Amino acid sequence: MNRIPLLIVFLAAWCGIFAQTQFPSIFAWTGAPVSILPALTIYVALSHSIGIVTAFCVFASISLDSLSANRLGVSLLPLFACAFATHARQHLILRDQTYARLWLGLGAGVAVPFLTRVLLSYGPRTALGDLIGFDLVLSAGINALACPLCFAAFDRVRDVFDYKPIAESSFRPDRQIKRSRR
């Protein structure tokens, strides 16, 4: 297996985190942080092994927490819980269906910010704001739309960089078929 598609997924996560934390104009325009990490997490959970899923969640959460005002490690549990629940049931999920990707993105777009906000509410008091309404709807909508796009883009990248499987014939190559006119 070629590692270039995997590196491109990690690079996309880093670029998404950087865009989320370093462009305040997006936050001012929407009024809520825009994150595609839940959609990327769903893609990684359905496409890779549990070791890669764990590495992706650790990388994404540490990167997000170091660039944002969150306490370090607070977004690890929500991302990993979403990824682990998806990876554990990947044999039941219709990965190739667009509507399944939409619903998985919608669910992850609601679960990850909500669980992060719950974890932030414990410990020292911080100014959290309201997450009940618009923030969850915006996150769910963006991740519902981003999840099928992530699958399409990264499956295309995988097709470009990975080796193509050889189609095997039902006939053995060392056999000769003799045909006669009897």
C-alpha positions as CSV (number, residue, x, y, z in Angstrom):
1,M,0.0,0.0,0.0
2,N,1.3,3.4,-1.0
3,R,1.5,6.0,1.9
4,I,1.1,9.1,-0.3
5,P,-2.8,9.0,0.0
6,L,-2.5,8.7,3.8
7,L,-0.1,11.6,3.9
8,I,-2.5,13.7,1.8
9,V,-5.3,13.0,4.3
10,F,-3.1,14.1,7.2
11,L,-2.1,17.2,5.2
12,A,-5.8,18.0,4.5
13,A,-6.6,17.7,8.2
14,W,-3.8,20.1,9.0
15,C,-4.9,22.6,6.4
16,G,-8.5,22.4,7.6
17,I,-7.4,23.0,11.2
18,F,-5.2,25.9,10.1
19,A,-8.0,27.4,8.1
20,Q,-10.4,27.0,11.1
21,T,-8.1,28.7,13.6
22,Q,-6.2,31.3,11.6
23,F,-8.9,32.9,9.5
24,P,-11.1,35.0,11.8
25,S,-13.1,36.3,8.9
26,I,-14.8,32.9,8.5
27,F,-15.7,32.9,12.2
28,A,-17.0,36.5,12.0
29,W,-19.1,35.7,8.9
30,T,-20.6,32.5,10.2
31,G,-20.6,33.3,14.0
32,A,-19.3,29.7,14.7
33,P,-16.1,27.8,14.1
34,V,-16.2,25.8,10.8
35,S,-14.5,22.5,11.1
36,I,-14.3,19.6,8.6
37,L,-12.4,17.3,11.0
38,P,-15.5,15.2,11.8
39,A,-16.0,14.4,8.1
40,L,-12.3,13.6,7.7
41,T,-12.5,11.4,10.7
42,I,-15.4,9.4,9.3
43,Y,-13.4,8.9,6.0
44,V,-10.3,7.7,7.9
45,A,-12.4,5.4,10.2
46,L,-14.1,3.7,7.2
47,S,-11.0,3.5,5.0
48,H,-8.0,2.6,7.3
49,S,-7.0,0.4,10.2
50,I,-7.5,1.2,13.8
51,G,-3.9,2.2,14.3
52,I,-4.1,4.8,11.5
53,V,-7.4,6.0,12.9
54,T,-5.8,6.5,16.4
55,A,-2.8,8.3,14.9
56,F,-5.1,10.5,12.9
57,C,-7.3,11.4,15.9
58,V,-4.2,12.2,18.0
59,F,-2.6,14.3,15.3
60,A,-5.8,16.2,14.5
61,S,-6.8,16.8,18.2
62,I,-3.3,17.9,19.3
63,S,-3.0,20.2,16.2
64,L,-6.4,21.7,16.8
65,D,-5.9,22.2,20.5
66,S,-2.4,23.8,20.0
67,L,-3.7,26.3,17.5
68,S,-7.0,27.1,19.3
69,A,-8.0,28.3,22.7
70,N,-8.9,24.8,23.9
71,R,-7.1,23.0,26.6
72,L,-4.5,20.6,25.2
73,G,-6.1,17.2,24.6
74,V,-9.8,18.2,25.1
75,S,-10.8,17.4,21.5
76,L,-9.1,13.9,21.5
77,L,-11.9,12.0,23.2
78,P,-14.8,13.3,21.0
79,L,-12.8,12.7,17.8
80,F,-11.7,9.3,18.8
81,A,-15.1,8.3,20.2
82,C,-16.7,9.2,16.8
83,A,-14.0,7.4,14.9
84,F,-14.0,4.3,17.0
85,A,-17.8,3.9,16.9
86,T,-17.7,4.2,13.1
87,H,-14.7,1.9,12.7
88,A,-16.2,-0.7,15.0
89,R,-19.3,-0.9,12.8
90,Q,-17.7,-0.4,9.4
91,H,-18.9,-3.8,8.2
92,L,-22.5,-2.6,8.7
93,I,-22.1,0.8,7.1
94,L,-22.9,1.3,3.4
95,R,-19.6,3.1,2.6
96,D,-20.3,3.5,-1.1
97,Q,-23.8,5.1,-0.7
98,T,-24.0,8.9,-0.8
99,Y,-26.9,9.1,1.6
100,A,-25.0,7.0,4.2
101,R,-22.1,9.4,3.9
102,L,-24.4,12.4,4.4
103,W,-25.9,10.9,7.5
104,L,-22.5,9.9,8.9
105,G,-21.2,13.4,8.3
106,L,-24.3,14.9,9.9
107,G,-24.0,12.7,13.0
108,A,-20.3,13.4,13.4
109,G,-20.9,17.1,12.8
110,V,-23.2,17.1,15.8
111,A,-21.5,14.7,18.1
112,V,-17.9,16.0,18.0
113,P,-18.6,19.7,18.8
114,F,-21.3,18.7,21.4
115,L,-18.9,16.3,23.2
116,T,-16.1,18.8,23.0
117,R,-18.3,21.5,24.5
118,V,-19.4,19.1,27.3
119,L,-15.7,18.3,28.1
120,L,-14.9,22.1,28.1
121,S,-17.7,22.7,30.6
122,Y,-15.8,20.7,33.2
123,G,-12.9,22.1,35.1
124,P,-12.0,25.8,35.3
125,R,-14.8,28.1,34.1
126,T,-14.4,29.5,30.7
127,A,-16.6,31.6,28.4
128,L,-18.2,28.9,26.3
129,G,-21.1,30.7,24.8
130,D,-24.2,28.9,23.5
131,L,-23.8,25.8,21.4
132,I,-27.4,24.7,21.4
133,G,-28.7,26.2,18.2
134,F,-26.9,27.6,15.3
135,D,-23.4,26.2,16.0
136,L,-24.6,22.6,15.9
137,V,-26.8,23.2,12.8
138,L,-23.9,24.8,11.0
139,S,-21.4,22.1,11.9
140,A,-23.8,19.4,11.0
141,G,-24.6,20.9,7.6
142,I,-21.0,21.6,6.7
143,N,-19.9,18.1,7.7
144,A,-22.9,16.4,6.0
145,L,-21.8,18.1,2.8
146,A,-18.1,17.6,3.3
147,C,-18.2,13.9,4.1
148,P,-19.2,12.7,0.6
149,L,-16.8,15.2,-0.9
150,C,-14.0,13.8,1.3
151,F,-14.8,10.3,0.1
152,A,-14.9,11.3,-3.5
153,A,-11.6,13.3,-3.4
154,F,-9.6,10.9,-1.3
155,D,-10.8,7.8,-3.2
156,R,-9.7,9.6,-6.4
157,V,-6.3,10.3,-4.8
158,R,-6.1,6.6,-3.7
159,D,-6.9,5.5,-7.3
160,V,-4.2,7.8,-8.7
161,F,-1.4,6.7,-6.2
162,D,-2.2,3.1,-5.3
163,Y,-1.5,0.1,-7.3
164,K,-4.3,-1.3,-9.4
165,P,-5.3,-4.9,-8.6
166,I,-4.7,-7.3,-11.5
167,A,-7.9,-8.9,-12.8
168,E,-7.5,-12.6,-12.6
169,S,-8.8,-14.9,-15.3
170,S,-10.7,-18.1,-14.6
171,F,-8.3,-19.9,-16.9
172,R,-4.9,-20.9,-15.8
173,P,-2.1,-19.2,-17.8
174,D,-0.1,-22.4,-18.1
175,R,-2.9,-24.3,-19.9
176,Q,-3.4,-24.4,-23.6
177,I,-6.8,-24.7,-25.0
178,K,-6.9,-27.0,-28.1
179,R,-9.9,-26.6,-30.3
180,S,-10.6,-28.9,-33.2
181,R,-13.4,-29.2,-35.8
182,R,-14.8,-32.5,-34.8
